[in-house]
């Protein structure tokens, strides 16, 4: 390319812009590194950082070029920052690929000089080093079918923030596994010996265990990749127009899809071992055509459809005692007569309280005004016991709503423990495999240490079932 003196000066200015981005990225990199160091065992984990750079021309909605800079790892405490480099030096992002891609895309000097904005996005990915999974450590501590994955992490790109907060998050930060009570329990409180026995799965980009359009409509799924306003509504985020929706799909929606895969995986483990837990999931309220806020996909419906595709006669009972009605599961239950639903709505909304589908395979109730905790626990015990006796299900999928705080009585951790103990005890007594999904809001679940007794009790119940089933063989 032949450049005039003025154009060369502008290209130098463009290069200075890249250096400015380098300083911003270095600061963000160091912040992410400290976050990982504070929460993970340095000897057991490795971080892979992928950086994407987008180039925009004024008044153009789409970028003229996007470049993914990959294969940047940090494990070295001596690494003080990142480098945007042009000679392939180690420990930095090789930006020569930017110039190469510009050339291969036939981008002209005029277009380069017209670049109005450059956006960048970090996507840190945590890779666990291969762990040895044994059959047992001792008589009590056995391999635990708790499904969890770093794919559950939600990464908010630069400029994206939560619609429900007054804070303006200028930099990408990590949600979900990092800031939920399960994460706090798993990485800070659960004994290290237990951690090594948590089931972890990681899907490759070519793997897919469920088909989203097996339940959700194609028009709805298409809108998640095209309509900014609709995506903001579903994710509960404020997304600037300069942030590509494919970035939101990769950073946010793919995390929810992984949670759906986790529920299916936990169901299969429950059928095999008697009890399993998915550290997230329980989005039974996500509907076919409109999803739900912070629940773009219905993991319960998708898992049931997949299970019934393989085993059509499998009798599945879905149980929910939360504040959200399982509208999406109700939709599925209209056509799937091998699916039963038992739900006790605990919210205060009088409009929704008495509206339930009139289906033979759906049993619903709601918590009435002036109901005491004792009455509530007795009611769900009697109701669920009757349903299990009538149906004799082959599998129970239970959405454990740990964010349940409202209702006609105060909800504390002790009540959550007693509530879930009803489900686990009835499943154990009837020798029915149980899959528990920890249903929580990743943007509001901040009780952390308060939830420790809840998770400990749930794991103890699980171990009790697995040991019992193992002894029966």
C-alpha positions as CSV (number, residue, x, y, z in Angstrom):
1,X,0.0,0.0,0.0
2,X,1.3,3.4,-1.0
3,X,0.7,6.1,1.7
4,X,0.9,9.8,1.6
5,X,2.8,11.6,4.4
6,X,-0.5,12.6,6.0
7,X,-1.8,9.1,5.8
8,X,1.4,7.7,7.4
9,X,0.9,10.2,10.3
10,X,-2.7,9.0,10.7
11,X,-1.5,5.4,10.7
12,X,0.9,6.2,13.4
13,X,-2.0,7.7,15.4
14,X,-3.9,4.5,14.8
15,X,-0.9,2.6,16.2
16,X,-0.9,4.8,19.2
17,X,-4.6,3.9,19.7
18,X,-3.6,0.3,19.9
19,X,-1.0,1.2,22.5
20,X,-3.7,3.0,24.5
21,X,-5.8,-0.2,24.4
22,X,-2.8,-2.2,25.5
23,X,-2.6,-0.1,28.7
24,X,-6.3,-0.6,29.4
25,X,-6.0,-4.3,28.7
26,X,-3.0,-4.6,31.0
27,X,-4.9,-3.1,33.9
28,X,-7.9,-5.3,33.3
29,X,-5.7,-8.4,32.9
30,X,-4.0,-7.8,36.3
31,X,-7.5,-7.4,37.9
32,X,-8.7,-10.7,36.5
33,X,-5.4,-12.4,37.5
34,X,-5.8,-11.3,41.1
35,X,-9.4,-12.4,41.1
36,X,-8.4,-15.9,39.9
37,X,-5.5,-16.1,42.3
38,X,-7.8,-15.2,45.2
39,X,-10.3,-17.9,44.4
40,X,-8.4,-20.8,42.9
41,X,-5.6,-23.1,43.9
42,X,-2.6,-21.9,41.8
43,X,-1.2,-25.4,41.6
44,X,-4.3,-26.9,40.3
45,X,-5.7,-24.5,37.7
46,X,-4.6,-22.8,34.5
47,X,-6.2,-19.8,32.9
48,X,-6.6,-19.3,29.2
49,X,-7.3,-15.7,28.1
50,X,-8.9,-15.0,24.7
51,X,-9.1,-11.4,23.6
52,X,-11.3,-10.1,20.8
53,X,-10.7,-6.7,19.1
54,X,-13.5,-5.1,17.1
55,X,-13.0,-2.2,14.7
56,X,-15.9,0.2,13.8
57,X,-16.4,2.9,11.3
58,X,-18.6,5.8,12.4
59,X,-22.3,5.3,11.5
60,X,-21.8,1.6,10.7
61,X,-23.7,-0.7,13.1
62,X,-21.5,-3.7,12.4
63,X,-17.7,-3.9,12.8
64,X,-15.6,-3.8,9.7
65,X,-13.2,-6.3,11.2
66,X,-13.1,-8.5,14.3
67,X,-9.9,-10.3,15.3
68,X,-9.6,-13.0,17.9
69,X,-6.2,-13.1,19.7
70,X,-5.9,-16.5,21.3
71,X,-3.5,-18.8,23.2
72,X,-2.5,-16.4,26.0
73,X,-1.9,-18.2,29.3
74,X,-0.9,-17.0,32.6
75,X,0.4,-19.3,35.3
76,X,3.5,-17.3,36.1
77,X,3.5,-15.0,39.1
78,X,6.3,-13.0,37.6
79,X,4.2,-12.0,34.7
80,X,3.4,-8.3,35.4
81,X,1.2,-7.4,32.4
82,X,0.3,-8.1,28.9
83,X,1.9,-6.9,25.6
84,X,0.4,-6.2,22.3
85,X,3.3,-7.2,20.1
86,X,4.1,-7.5,16.5
87,X,7.0,-9.9,16.6
88,X,5.4,-12.9,18.3
89,X,7.2,-12.5,21.6
90,X,5.9,-14.9,24.3
91,X,3.4,-13.9,27.0
92,X,1.5,-11.4,24.9
93,X,-1.1,-11.0,22.3
94,X,0.4,-11.1,18.8
95,X,-1.2,-8.2,17.1
96,X,0.5,-8.7,13.8
97,X,-2.6,-10.9,13.0
98,X,-4.6,-7.7,13.0
99,X,-2.6,-6.2,10.1
100,X,-2.7,-9.6,8.3
101,X,-6.5,-9.9,8.6
102,X,-6.9,-6.3,7.4
103,X,-4.9,-7.2,4.3
104,X,-6.8,-10.4,3.6
105,X,-10.1,-8.7,4.1
106,X,-9.0,-6.1,1.4
107,X,-9.6,-3.2,3.8
108,X,-8.4,0.0,2.3
109,X,-6.3,2.7,3.8
110,X,-9.4,5.0,3.6
111,X,-11.3,2.5,5.7
112,X,-8.5,2.1,8.2
113,X,-8.3,5.9,8.6
114,X,-12.1,6.0,9.0
115,X,-12.0,3.7,12.0
116,X,-13.9,5.6,14.7
117,X,-13.8,3.2,17.6
118,X,-11.9,0.1,18.7
119,X,-13.5,-2.2,21.2
120,X,-11.9,-5.1,23.0
121,X,-13.2,-7.9,25.1
122,X,-11.5,-10.3,27.5
123,X,-12.9,-13.8,27.9
124,X,-11.0,-15.7,30.5
125,X,-11.5,-19.5,30.6
126,X,-10.6,-21.7,33.5
127,X,-9.2,-25.1,32.7
128,X,-8.9,-27.6,35.5
129,X,-5.9,-29.9,35.3
130,X,-6.9,-33.5,34.8
131,X,-8.1,-34.9,38.1
132,X,-7.9,-38.6,39.1
133,X,-11.5,-39.7,39.9
134,X,-11.5,-42.8,42.1
135,X,-14.3,-45.1,43.2
136,X,-13.9,-44.2,46.9
137,X,-11.6,-42.6,49.4
138,X,-13.2,-44.3,52.4
139,X,-16.5,-45.8,53.3
140,X,-18.2,-42.4,53.4
141,X,-16.3,-40.2,51.0
142,X,-17.1,-41.6,47.6
143,X,-17.2,-39.9,44.1
144,X,-19.9,-37.4,44.3
145,X,-22.3,-36.9,41.4
146,X,-22.4,-33.1,41.7
147,X,-22.3,-31.6,38.3
148,X,-20.5,-28.3,38.0
149,X,-18.5,-26.6,35.3
150,X,-16.5,-23.5,34.6
151,X,-18.7,-23.2,31.5
152,X,-21.4,-22.0,33.9
153,X,-19.5,-18.8,34.4
154,X,-21.1,-15.7,33.0
155,X,-18.7,-13.0,31.6
156,X,-20.1,-9.6,31.1
157,X,-18.1,-7.8,28.3
158,X,-16.9,-4.2,28.8
159,X,-19.7,-1.7,28.8
160,X,-22.4,-4.3,29.6
161,X,-24.0,-3.9,33.0
162,X,-27.0,-5.2,35.0
163,X,-30.3,-3.5,34.5
164,X,-31.3,-4.0,38.1
165,X,-28.3,-2.2,39.7
166,X,-27.3,1.4,39.9
167,X,-23.6,0.6,39.4
168,X,-22.1,1.2,36.0
169,X,-19.6,-1.6,35.4
170,X,-17.2,-0.3,32.9
171,X,-15.0,-3.4,32.9
172,X,-15.8,-7.0,32.3
173,X,-16.4,-9.0,35.5
174,X,-17.4,-12.5,36.2
175,X,-20.7,-13.6,37.5
176,X,-22.5,-16.9,38.4
177,X,-19.9,-19.4,39.7
178,X,-17.8,-16.6,41.2
179,X,-20.6,-14.7,43.0
180,X,-23.1,-17.3,44.0
181,X,-23.4,-19.1,47.3
182,X,-22.6,-22.5,45.6
183,X,-19.3,-21.1,44.4
184,X,-18.4,-19.8,47.9
185,X,-19.3,-23.1,49.4
186,X,-17.5,-25.2,46.9
187,X,-14.2,-23.3,46.7
188,X,-13.9,-21.9,50.2
189,X,-15.8,-24.2,52.6
190,X,-16.1,-27.6,51.2
191,X,-13.1,-29.8,52.3
192,X,-10.5,-30.0,49.6
193,X,-10.8,-33.8,49.6
194,X,-14.4,-33.5,48.6
195,X,-13.7,-31.0,45.8
196,X,-11.6,-33.6,43.9
197,X,-14.7,-35.8,43.7
198,X,-17.1,-33.3,42.2
199,X,-18.1,-34.3,38.7
200,X,-16.9,-31.7,36.1
201,X,-17.7,-31.7,32.5
202,X,-16.5,-29.5,29.7
203,X,-18.0,-29.6,26.3
204,X,-16.1,-28.8,23.2
205,X,-17.5,-26.3,20.7
206,X,-18.6,-29.3,18.5
207,X,-20.4,-31.1,21.3
208,X,-24.1,-30.8,22.0
209,X,-26.1,-33.0,24.2
210,X,-29.4,-31.2,23.8
211,X,-31.2,-29.4,21.0
212,X,-32.5,-26.0,22.1
213,X,-35.2,-26.0,19.4
214,X,-36.6,-29.3,20.6
215,X,-38.5,-27.1,23.1
216,X,-38.0,-23.5,22.3
217,X,-39.4,-22.0,19.0
218,X,-37.1,-21.1,16.2
219,X,-38.4,-17.6,16.1
220,X,-37.6,-17.1,19.8
221,X,-34.1,-18.6,19.4
222,X,-33.5,-16.4,16.4
223,X,-34.5,-13.2,18.3
224,X,-31.8,-14.0,20.9
225,X,-29.2,-13.4,18.2
226,X,-30.7,-10.5,16.4
227,X,-32.9,-8.2,18.7
228,X,-31.0,-6.0,21.2
229,X,-34.1,-5.0,23.1
230,X,-35.3,-8.6,23.4
231,X,-31.9,-9.9,24.5
232,X,-31.8,-7.1,27.2
233,X,-35.2,-8.2,28.4
234,X,-34.2,-11.9,28.6
235,X,-30.8,-11.4,30.1
236,X,-31.6,-8.5,32.5
237,X,-28.7,-6.6,31.1
238,X,-28.1,-3.2,29.5
239,X,-26.2,-3.9,26.3
240,X,-24.7,-1.0,24.3
241,X,-25.2,-1.2,20.5
242,X,-21.5,-1.4,20.0
243,X,-21.3,-4.7,21.8
244,X,-22.0,-7.5,19.1
245,X,-24.9,-9.8,20.1
246,X,-22.7,-12.8,19.1
247,X,-20.4,-11.7,22.0
248,X,-23.4,-11.8,24.4
249,X,-24.4,-15.2,23.0
250,X,-20.9,-16.6,23.7
251,X,-20.4,-14.9,27.0
252,X,-23.9,-15.2,28.6
253,X,-26.2,-17.4,26.6
254,X,-23.7,-20.2,26.2
255,X,-23.3,-20.3,30.0
256,X,-27.1,-20.9,30.4
257,X,-26.9,-23.6,27.7
258,X,-24.1,-25.3,29.6
259,X,-26.4,-25.3,32.7
260,X,-29.0,-27.1,30.7
261,X,-26.5,-29.7,29.6
262,X,-25.6,-30.1,33.3
263,X,-29.2,-30.8,34.3
264,X,-29.4,-33.6,31.6
265,X,-26.0,-35.0,32.8
266,X,-27.2,-34.9,36.5
267,X,-30.5,-36.7,35.5
268,X,-28.5,-39.5,33.9
269,X,-26.2,-39.8,37.0
270,X,-29.3,-39.9,39.2
271,X,-30.8,-42.8,37.3
272,X,-27.5,-44.6,37.6
273,X,-26.5,-43.8,41.2
274,X,-29.8,-42.8,42.9
275,X,-29.1,-39.1,43.6
276,X,-27.3,-36.3,41.7
277,X,-27.0,-32.5,42.0
278,X,-26.6,-29.9,39.3
279,X,-25.0,-26.8,40.8
280,X,-27.2,-24.6,38.7
281,X,-30.4,-25.0,36.6
282,X,-34.0,-25.3,37.6
283,X,-35.3,-22.9,35.0
284,X,-38.7,-24.6,34.7
285,X,-40.4,-21.2,34.3
286,X,-38.7,-20.4,31.0
287,X,-41.4,-20.7,28.2
288,X,-41.2,-21.9,24.6
289,X,-41.8,-18.6,22.9
290,X,-40.5,-16.0,25.3
291,X,-38.1,-17.6,27.7
292,X,-37.9,-15.8,31.0
293,X,-35.8,-13.1,32.6
294,X,-32.3,-14.6,33.4
295,X,-33.6,-18.0,32.2
296,X,-33.3,-18.0,28.4
297,X,-33.6,-21.8,28.2
298,X,-35.7,-24.3,30.1
299,X,-33.3,-26.9,31.2
300,X,-36.0,-29.1,32.8
301,X,-38.1,-29.3,29.6
302,X,-35.0,-29.8,27.4
303,X,-33.7,-32.6,29.6
304,X,-37.1,-34.3,29.8
305,X,-37.4,-34.2,26.0
306,X,-34.0,-35.8,25.6
307,X,-34.6,-38.4,28.2
308,X,-37.9,-39.4,26.7
309,X,-36.4,-39.5,23.2
310,X,-34.1,-42.3,24.6
311,X,-36.6,-43.8,27.0
312,X,-40.2,-42.9,26.0
313,X,-41.8,-44.8,28.9
314,X,-39.6,-43.2,31.6
315,X,-42.0,-41.7,34.2
316,X,-40.6,-38.4,35.3
317,X,-42.0,-36.2,38.2
318,X,-40.9,-32.6,38.3
319,X,-41.2,-30.9,41.7
320,X,-41.0,-27.2,42.5
321,X,-41.7,-25.2,45.7
322,X,-40.4,-21.9,44.5
323,X,-41.6,-18.3,43.9
324,X,-41.9,-18.8,40.1
325,X,-44.5,-20.8,38.4
326,X,-43.1,-23.5,36.0
327,X,-44.9,-22.1,33.0
328,X,-42.5,-23.8,30.5
329,X,-42.9,-27.2,32.2
330,X,-46.7,-26.8,32.1
331,X,-46.4,-26.3,28.3
332,X,-44.5,-29.5,27.9
333,X,-46.8,-31.4,30.2
334,X,-49.7,-30.7,27.8
335,X,-48.2,-33.1,25.2
336,X,-45.9,-35.3,27.3
337,X,-48.0,-37.6,29.3
338,X,-45.0,-39.4,30.8
339,X,-44.2,-36.2,32.6
340,X,-45.9,-35.3,35.9
341,X,-45.6,-32.0,37.8
342,X,-46.1,-31.3,41.5
343,X,-45.8,-27.6,42.3
344,X,-46.6,-25.5,45.4
345,X,-46.4,-21.9,44.5
346,X,-45.0,-19.9,47.4
347,X,-45.2,-16.4,45.9
348,X,-47.6,-13.7,47.1
349,X,-49.0,-12.7,43.7
350,X,-52.7,-13.3,44.1
351,X,-53.3,-13.1,40.3
352,X,-51.0,-16.1,39.7
353,X,-51.7,-17.9,43.0
354,X,-54.9,-19.6,41.8
355,X,-54.1,-20.0,38.0
356,X,-52.9,-23.5,37.2
357,X,-53.3,-25.6,34.0
358,X,-56.2,-28.1,34.1
359,X,-54.2,-31.2,33.3
360,X,-54.4,-34.7,34.7
361,X,-50.6,-34.9,35.0
362,X,-50.2,-31.6,36.8
363,X,-50.8,-31.3,40.5
364,X,-50.6,-27.7,41.8
365,X,-51.3,-25.8,45.0
366,X,-50.3,-22.5,46.5
367,X,-49.4,-21.2,49.9
368,X,-52.4,-19.5,51.5
369,X,-52.4,-16.4,53.6
370,X,-51.6,-17.0,57.3
371,X,-49.9,-20.3,56.6
372,X,-47.3,-21.1,59.2
373,X,-43.9,-22.7,58.5
374,X,-45.1,-25.9,60.2
375,X,-48.2,-26.1,58.1
376,X,-46.3,-25.4,54.9
377,X,-43.8,-28.2,55.6
378,X,-46.6,-30.7,56.5
379,X,-48.6,-29.7,53.4
380,X,-45.8,-30.3,51.0
381,X,-44.9,-33.6,52.7
382,X,-48.5,-34.9,52.5
383,X,-49.0,-33.6,48.9
384,X,-45.7,-35.0,47.5
385,X,-46.1,-38.3,49.4
386,X,-49.5,-38.8,47.8
387,X,-48.2,-37.9,44.3
388,X,-45.3,-40.3,44.5
389,X,-47.5,-43.1,45.7
390,X,-50.0,-42.5,42.8
391,X,-47.4,-42.1,40.0
392,X,-44.5,-44.3,41.2
393,X,-42.0,-42.2,39.1
394,X,-38.8,-43.6,37.7
395,X,-37.1,-40.2,38.3
396,X,-37.8,-37.1,40.3
397,X,-36.3,-33.8,39.1
398,X,-36.5,-31.2,41.9
399,X,-35.8,-27.5,41.4
400,X,-34.4,-26.4,44.8
401,X,-35.1,-22.6,44.8
402,X,-32.4,-21.3,47.1
403,X,-33.3,-17.7,46.3
404,X,-36.8,-18.2,47.7
405,X,-37.2,-15.3,50.2
406,X,-40.7,-14.1,49.9
407,X,-44.1,-15.5,50.7
408,X,-46.5,-15.3,53.6
409,X,-43.8,-16.3,56.1
410,X,-40.2,-15.5,56.6
411,X,-37.8,-17.8,54.6
412,X,-34.5,-18.6,56.2
413,X,-31.8,-21.2,55.6
414,X,-33.3,-23.6,58.2
415,X,-36.6,-23.6,56.3
416,X,-34.8,-24.4,53.0
417,X,-33.1,-27.3,54.7
418,X,-36.3,-28.7,56.1
419,X,-38.1,-28.1,52.8
420,X,-35.5,-30.0,50.8
421,X,-35.3,-32.7,53.5
422,X,-38.9,-33.5,52.7
423,X,-38.1,-34.2,49.1
424,X,-34.9,-36.1,49.7
425,X,-36.5,-38.3,52.4
426,X,-39.5,-39.2,50.3
427,X,-37.3,-40.0,47.3
428,X,-35.0,-42.2,49.5
429,X,-37.9,-44.0,51.2
430,X,-39.5,-44.7,47.9
431,X,-36.2,-45.7,46.3
432,X,-36.8,-43.2,43.5
433,X,-33.8,-41.6,41.8
434,X,-33.6,-37.9,42.5
435,X,-31.9,-35.1,40.5
436,X,-31.7,-31.8,42.4
437,X,-31.0,-28.5,40.5
438,X,-29.8,-25.6,42.6
439,X,-32.0,-22.9,41.2
440,X,-30.7,-19.4,42.0
441,X,-30.4,-16.0,40.5
442,X,-26.7,-15.4,39.5
443,X,-27.1,-11.7,39.9
444,X,-28.7,-11.7,43.3
445,X,-27.5,-14.9,45.1
446,X,-25.1,-13.3,47.7
447,X,-25.9,-15.2,50.9
448,X,-22.7,-17.2,50.7
449,X,-21.7,-18.5,54.2
450,X,-25.3,-18.4,55.3
451,X,-26.0,-21.2,52.9
452,X,-23.2,-23.5,54.1
453,X,-25.5,-25.7,56.4
454,X,-28.0,-26.1,53.5
455,X,-25.4,-27.4,51.0
456,X,-23.8,-29.7,53.7
457,X,-27.1,-31.2,54.5
458,X,-28.0,-31.8,50.9
459,X,-24.6,-33.5,50.2
460,X,-25.1,-35.6,53.3
461,X,-28.5,-36.8,52.1
462,X,-27.0,-37.6,48.7
463,X,-24.1,-39.6,50.2
464,X,-26.6,-41.5,52.3
465,X,-28.7,-42.5,49.2
466,X,-25.6,-43.5,47.2
467,X,-24.1,-45.6,50.0
468,X,-27.4,-47.3,50.6
469,X,-27.8,-48.1,46.9
470,X,-24.3,-49.3,46.7
471,X,-24.8,-51.7,49.6
472,X,-27.9,-53.1,48.0
473,X,-26.0,-54.3,44.9
